[in-house]
Amino acid sequence: MLPLKYINYLFIFIYFSILLSQSSIEINKNSFNPPFNQELGRDKDPKVIGDISKFKLFSRKFLWTTLSAPGIRFLNKLIFPKSTISFIDTNDKVVAFSIDDGFCGSDNLSGNMVNEVRNLFSKYNSKATFFVTGTHCHSSMSSDVRLLLDDGHEIANHGMYDWSYAKYSKKDFDADFEKTDLILNNYTENIPKWYRAPHASFSKAMQESLYERGYTHIVCDVFANDTAIPDPQWISEFMLKRIKPGSILLIHMPEKGVREWNYEAMDLTLMGLQKMGYKVVTVSELYNSVK
């Protein structure tokens, strides 16, 4: 039998292989403004349910279930620095819901579903933290985003582009962070000091930049690889089975014609959490609840 440390290394290798397999990107570290036609992470993802075969869908479910068997909390401890937060230690039945890649991709400008998602969360009296990609704000009405904020949701920095920043120099990462921050400040000055690295790809340079700014890297401990597995029922069931007090959930933003299945996945997950007696809040609310 393999020693435990080698099993841990194997899980780390598989974890990164799956998360990054959807986003094999060559980063030009000498240029802050990459070419417009540079491949985004979502370019390799299915856009609608029929984009992948039943066999591939089954294979992805099996692989993700196998990979996450040790628990994402455990894997995060192996992969990320101690300052990264993936859950909050509490016995209360409260969780944070996070949504990545809001609001709508620049390759799908007519697909915005901000109002639909806002109304869905209102239906369940729940809140979320939207980790917003800067280039995903072009088609969003400022008034719609402000209504989202008025409802008690929050927005946080998720970088300008849907790709890994792990090869960026600190200087280029700083520039990207600041550009995204300026966009978010058009909606509100109350931006929480959270950052989420796209594709869970994190580097020492990124960590140094966040530390200097007083920001904390936020990941999650409940995730169903929803960008690669277009099955809302499965996504919801997978997540609900793994919920614990203090969990931080992650589902990516649905758009009309792109990952639209995640709207149903959100609905089913929120319904399940309500039945289980969980309160659903933002990352900031969850963090502050135990201070």
Helices and strands as residue ranges (DSSP letters): H 4-21, G 41-44, G 49-51, H 54-67, H 72-79, E 94-102, H 114-123, E 129-132, G 134-136, H 142-150, E 154-157, H 170-184, E 194-195, G 198-200, H 204-213, E 216-217, E 222-223, H 232-241, E 248-252, H 261-275, E 279-281, H 283-288
